[in-house]
Amino acid sequence: MMVRVMASNLYDVLGVSRTASDKEIRTAYRKLARKFHPDVNPGDKAAEARFKEIAAAYEVVGDEDNRKKYDKYGDQWEHADQIEEMQRQRGGSWSFTTGNGAGGDADFGGGDFGSIFENLFRRDRGGPRRQRGPRPGQNIETPIQVSLEEAYRGTTRMLQFDSMQPCQTCKGTGESSGAVCLTCGGAGQVSRPRRIEVKVPAGVATGSRVRIAGEGHPGIGGGPKGDLYLQVTVAGHPRFERKGDDLYVDVDVPVVDAVLGGEVEVPTIDGRVALRIKELTQNGASIRLAGKGMPKLGKSGERGDMYARIRVQVPRSLTDEQRALFEQMRGSAAEAVSAKEG
């Protein structure tokens, strides 16, 4: 059984072919909308009716998902989900075609086809346009680089980026003078440059994703704003090496202090601190300085550790007295070895 459903060809309404690109459809809509907009044709009922027809057509073929449904189901595109659900439930190949050239299969398995079709596709053609419910705004992600010192203490950044903002012409409603707003094309939003100061918390690391709540694109239809996310990169440091929340630093220790013990200064991001060196400290040893590392992100008051990696420094030159002392040490060491072997 073949049922033919007649419908206006929305591509013809916009003056484009069914193979037109999204850009071509958008360009055609804007051209026609400006020509027939009620603000441009005050009191012209024919122009107003033509504008509403253009806007209604663009609402369908100007939307990627709606266009796919229209190309397949024509004037019944809004009921695509119901059609496909009934196809799944009943199976078969009851075919129909639409006035825009689209066709499809929808087997309803027998019974009163007219009644099923009427109930499925009943619509109020004289009522208002379909309204979408509130939708949250999209999130914004932007990269940001900070130094190790800034990651240690926390910092602020002044960012500038393009962000969707409520259209001032239609106050975010998408309509002006009872028709689609020309400024925003009915979206209720326009893109504008925006500056915002953001806080980067202490403890961030490369790969951290910092959420700034409510600073994304505005919602649609009264929906909540999206969020802003900072994609953090921490620059390398010439002195400190970072591993997680711990810091590592190389510390030069004179050979005498390494042998006899002593005290050296260790650089930290907060300044130098004294470090006690035990006697006979070996080259390459690591000494832990508890709580001198990076703040732990999201854990107030908690810090990692710092590790001082010991580099024993051999003198580049010797006085006669120093040479004599080292010769004496060598002689003593040789005697100790001989006594042990004997």
C-alpha positions as CSV (number, residue, x, y, z in Angstrom):
1,M,0.0,0.0,0.0
2,M,1.5,3.4,-1.0
3,V,0.5,6.5,0.9
4,R,1.7,9.8,-0.5
5,V,2.1,12.7,2.0
6,M,2.3,16.1,0.3
7,A,4.5,18.8,1.9
8,S,6.2,22.0,0.9
9,N,9.7,21.6,-0.2
10,L,11.7,23.6,2.3
11,Y,14.8,23.7,0.1
12,D,12.6,25.6,-2.5
13,V,11.5,28.0,0.2
14,L,15.1,28.9,0.8
15,G,15.9,28.8,-2.9
16,V,18.6,26.2,-2.7
17,S,19.1,22.6,-3.9
18,R,18.8,19.5,-1.8
19,T,22.6,19.1,-2.2
20,A,23.4,22.6,-0.9
21,S,26.1,22.9,1.7
22,D,25.4,24.1,5.2
23,K,27.2,27.4,4.3
24,E,25.0,27.8,1.2
25,I,21.9,27.3,3.2
26,R,23.0,29.7,5.9
27,T,23.9,32.4,3.3
28,A,20.6,32.0,1.5
29,Y,18.6,32.2,4.8
30,R,20.4,35.4,5.9
31,K,19.8,37.0,2.5
32,L,16.1,36.2,2.4
33,A,15.7,37.1,6.1
34,R,17.1,40.5,5.7
35,K,14.9,41.1,2.6
36,F,11.6,40.1,4.2
37,H,12.2,40.9,7.9
38,P,9.3,42.8,9.5
39,D,11.6,45.6,10.6
40,V,12.6,46.2,7.0
41,N,8.9,45.9,5.8
42,P,6.8,47.5,8.5
43,G,3.1,46.8,8.1
44,D,3.7,44.4,5.1
45,K,1.7,41.3,6.1
46,A,2.8,39.4,3.0
47,A,6.5,40.0,3.8
48,E,5.9,39.0,7.4
49,A,4.3,35.8,6.3
50,R,7.1,35.1,3.8
51,F,9.7,35.8,6.6
52,K,8.0,33.3,8.9
53,E,8.0,30.7,6.2
54,I,11.7,31.3,5.6
55,A,12.5,31.1,9.3
56,A,10.5,27.9,9.7
57,A,12.3,26.3,6.7
58,Y,15.7,27.3,8.1
59,E,14.9,25.8,11.5
60,V,14.7,22.4,9.8
61,V,17.2,22.3,7.0
62,G,19.6,24.7,8.8
63,D,20.0,22.1,11.6
64,E,22.2,19.1,10.8
65,D,20.1,16.5,12.7
66,N,16.7,18.0,11.6
67,R,17.9,18.1,8.0
68,K,18.7,14.4,8.0
69,K,15.3,13.6,9.3
70,Y,13.6,15.9,6.8
71,D,15.5,14.4,3.9
72,K,14.3,10.9,5.0
73,Y,10.8,11.6,6.2
74,G,9.9,15.0,4.6
75,D,7.0,16.9,6.3
76,Q,6.9,14.2,9.0
77,W,10.5,14.7,10.1
78,E,9.5,15.6,13.7
79,H,8.1,12.1,14.1
80,A,11.2,10.3,12.8
81,D,11.8,8.6,16.2
82,Q,8.2,7.3,16.4
83,I,8.3,6.0,12.8
84,E,11.6,4.2,13.4
85,E,10.3,2.8,16.7
86,M,7.2,1.4,15.0
87,Q,9.4,-0.1,12.3
88,R,11.4,-1.9,14.9
89,Q,8.4,-3.2,16.7
90,R,6.3,-4.3,13.6
91,G,8.9,-4.8,10.9
92,G,8.0,-5.0,7.2
93,S,8.1,-2.7,4.3
94,W,5.1,-0.4,4.1
95,S,6.4,2.5,2.0
96,F,5.5,6.1,1.6
97,T,7.0,9.1,-0.2
98,T,6.8,12.8,0.6
99,G,6.4,15.9,-1.3
100,N,10.0,16.8,-1.0
101,G,11.2,13.7,-2.7
102,A,12.2,11.8,0.4
103,G,11.0,8.3,0.9
104,G,11.1,5.5,3.5
105,D,9.7,2.2,4.7
106,A,7.4,1.9,7.7
107,D,5.5,-1.4,7.9
108,F,2.7,-1.3,10.5
109,G,1.8,-4.9,10.1
110,G,-1.8,-4.6,9.0
111,G,-4.9,-3.0,10.6
112,D,-6.3,0.5,10.1
113,F,-3.4,2.3,8.3
114,G,-5.3,5.5,8.1
115,S,-6.0,5.6,11.8
116,I,-2.4,4.7,12.8
117,F,-1.1,7.3,10.3
118,E,-3.5,10.0,11.5
119,N,-2.6,9.4,15.2
120,L,1.1,9.3,14.6
121,F,1.4,12.4,12.4
122,R,-1.3,14.6,13.9
123,R,0.1,18.2,14.5
124,D,-1.3,21.6,15.1
125,R,-0.1,23.6,12.1
126,G,-1.6,26.8,13.3
127,G,0.2,26.7,16.7
128,P,3.5,28.3,17.8
129,R,6.9,27.0,16.6
130,R,8.3,24.0,18.6
131,Q,10.0,25.2,21.7
132,R,13.2,23.7,23.0
133,G,13.7,23.2,26.7
134,P,16.5,24.8,28.7
135,R,19.9,23.6,27.8
136,P,23.2,24.2,29.6
137,G,25.8,26.3,27.9
138,Q,28.9,24.7,26.4
139,N,32.2,24.5,28.3
140,I,35.3,26.5,27.2
141,E,38.8,25.0,27.4
142,T,41.9,27.2,27.1
143,P,45.6,26.4,27.6
144,I,47.6,28.2,30.2
145,Q,51.3,28.0,31.1
146,V,52.8,28.9,34.5
147,S,56.2,28.8,36.0
148,L,57.2,26.4,38.8
149,E,57.2,29.2,41.3
150,E,53.7,30.2,40.2
151,A,52.6,26.6,40.5
152,Y,54.1,26.5,44.0
153,R,52.4,29.6,45.3
154,G,49.3,29.9,43.1
155,T,48.8,32.9,40.8
156,T,46.3,34.7,38.6
157,R,46.0,35.2,34.9
158,M,44.1,37.7,32.7
159,L,42.7,35.7,29.8
160,Q,41.1,36.9,26.6
161,F,39.0,34.6,24.4
162,D,35.9,34.6,22.2
163,S,32.8,33.7,24.2
164,M,29.1,33.4,23.4
165,Q,27.1,36.2,25.1
166,P,23.4,36.9,25.2
167,C,22.3,38.9,22.1
168,Q,21.5,42.5,23.2
169,T,19.1,43.0,20.3
170,C,16.7,40.3,21.4
171,K,17.9,40.0,25.0
172,G,18.7,36.3,24.4
173,T,15.2,35.3,23.3
174,G,16.2,34.8,19.6
175,E,13.2,36.8,18.5
176,S,12.7,40.5,17.6
177,S,9.4,42.1,16.7
178,G,7.7,38.7,16.7
179,A,10.2,37.3,14.2
180,V,13.7,35.7,14.2
181,C,16.3,38.1,15.4
182,L,18.6,39.2,12.6
183,T,21.5,40.0,14.8
184,C,21.9,36.4,16.2
185,G,19.9,34.5,13.6
186,G,17.6,33.2,16.3
187,A,20.3,31.7,18.4
188,G,19.9,34.3,21.2
189,Q,23.7,34.5,21.4
190,V,26.5,36.1,19.6
191,S,30.3,35.7,19.8
192,R,32.2,38.5,21.4
193,P,35.8,38.8,22.8
194,R,35.9,38.6,26.6
195,R,38.5,39.3,29.3
196,I,38.4,37.5,32.6
197,E,40.9,37.2,35.5
198,V,41.2,33.6,36.7
199,K,42.9,32.1,39.8
200,V,45.3,29.3,39.3
201,P,45.5,27.3,42.5
202,A,48.8,26.2,44.2
203,G,49.9,22.7,43.4
204,V,48.9,22.5,39.7
205,A,51.0,20.4,37.4
206,T,51.3,19.8,33.7
207,G,48.1,18.1,32.7
208,S,46.0,19.7,35.5
209,R,42.5,20.7,34.4
210,V,41.3,23.5,36.5
211,R,37.5,24.2,36.5
212,I,36.2,27.7,36.8
213,A,32.5,27.2,37.4
214,G,29.9,29.2,35.5
215,E,32.4,31.0,33.2
216,G,31.6,29.1,30.0
217,H,29.1,29.9,27.3
218,P,25.6,31.0,28.5
219,G,22.8,28.4,28.6
220,I,19.9,28.4,26.1
221,G,16.4,28.9,27.1
222,G,17.2,29.7,30.7
223,G,19.7,26.8,31.1
224,P,22.8,27.2,33.3
225,K,26.1,28.5,32.1
226,G,28.9,26.2,31.1
227,D,32.3,26.1,32.8
228,L,35.7,27.3,31.9
229,Y,38.5,24.8,32.1
230,L,42.2,25.7,32.2
231,Q,44.6,23.2,30.6
232,V,47.7,23.8,32.6
233,T,51.4,23.4,31.5
234,V,54.1,24.1,34.1
235,A,57.3,25.3,32.5
236,G,60.6,23.5,33.3
237,H,63.0,25.0,35.9
238,P,66.8,25.4,35.6
239,R,67.4,24.2,39.2
240,F,64.6,22.1,40.5
241,E,63.2,18.9,39.1
242,R,59.6,18.0,39.9
243,K,58.3,14.4,40.3
244,G,54.7,14.5,41.4
245,D,54.5,16.6,44.5
246,D,58.2,16.2,45.3
247,L,61.1,18.4,44.3
248,Y,64.7,17.4,43.7
249,V,67.8,19.7,43.8
250,D,71.5,19.0,43.4
251,V,73.6,20.2,46.3
252,D,77.4,20.6,46.2
253,V,79.2,19.3,49.4
254,P,82.9,19.8,49.9
255,V,84.7,16.5,50.3
256,V,85.8,17.4,53.8
257,D,82.2,17.9,54.9
258,A,81.2,14.7,53.2
259,V,83.9,12.8,55.1
260,L,83.8,14.6,58.5
261,G,80.3,15.9,58.5
262,G,79.2,19.5,58.3
263,E,76.5,21.9,57.2
264,V,75.5,23.3,53.8
265,E,72.8,25.5,52.5
266,V,70.0,24.0,50.3
267,P,68.0,26.2,47.9
268,T,64.2,25.9,48.1
269,I,61.5,28.0,46.3
270,D,60.9,29.8,49.6
271,G,64.7,30.5,50.1
272,R,67.7,28.7,51.4
273,V,67.7,26.4,54.4
274,A,70.5,24.7,56.4
275,L,71.1,21.0,55.9
276,R,73.2,18.9,58.3
277,I,75.6,16.6,56.5
278,K,76.5,13.4,58.4
279,E,80.0,12.2,58.3
280,L,81.0,9.8,55.5
281,T,78.1,10.9,53.4
282,Q,78.5,9.3,50.0
283,N,78.3,11.0,46.6
284,G,74.8,10.6,45.0
285,A,73.1,10.2,48.4
286,S,69.6,11.8,48.7
287,I,68.7,13.6,51.9
288,R,64.9,14.2,52.5
289,L,63.6,17.6,53.6
290,A,60.1,16.9,54.8
291,G,57.3,19.2,53.7
292,K,59.6,21.4,51.4
293,G,58.1,20.1,48.2
294,M,55.0,21.3,46.2
295,P,51.6,21.9,47.7
296,K,49.2,19.1,47.0
297,L,46.5,20.3,44.8
298,G,43.1,20.4,46.6
299,K,44.7,19.4,49.9
300,S,45.1,22.5,52.0
301,G,48.2,22.5,54.1
302,E,49.7,19.3,52.7
303,R,53.0,19.4,50.8
304,G,55.4,17.0,49.1
305,D,59.0,16.6,50.1
306,M,62.3,18.0,48.8
307,Y,65.3,15.7,48.2
308,A,68.8,17.1,48.2
309,R,71.0,15.0,45.9
310,I,74.5,15.2,47.2
311,R,77.4,15.9,44.8
312,V,80.7,15.6,46.6
313,Q,83.1,18.3,45.4
314,V,86.8,17.4,44.9
315,P,89.2,20.4,45.2
316,R,90.5,21.8,41.9
317,S,93.8,22.7,43.5
318,L,95.7,22.0,46.7
319,T,98.1,23.9,49.0
320,D,101.2,22.2,50.2
321,E,99.7,21.8,53.6
322,Q,96.5,20.2,52.1
323,R,98.5,17.9,50.0
324,A,100.5,16.7,53.0
325,L,97.3,16.0,54.9
326,F,95.9,14.0,52.0
327,E,99.1,12.1,51.7
328,Q,98.9,11.4,55.4
329,M,95.3,10.2,55.0
330,R,96.4,7.9,52.2
331,G,99.2,6.5,54.2
332,S,96.9,5.8,57.1
333,A,94.4,4.1,54.9
334,A,97.1,1.9,53.4
335,E,98.3,0.9,56.9
336,A,94.7,0.1,58.0
337,V,94.3,-2.2,54.9
338,S,97.6,-4.0,55.6
339,A,96.7,-4.5,59.3
340,K,93.3,-6.0,58.3
341,E,94.9,-8.3,55.8
342,G,97.6,-9.4,58.2
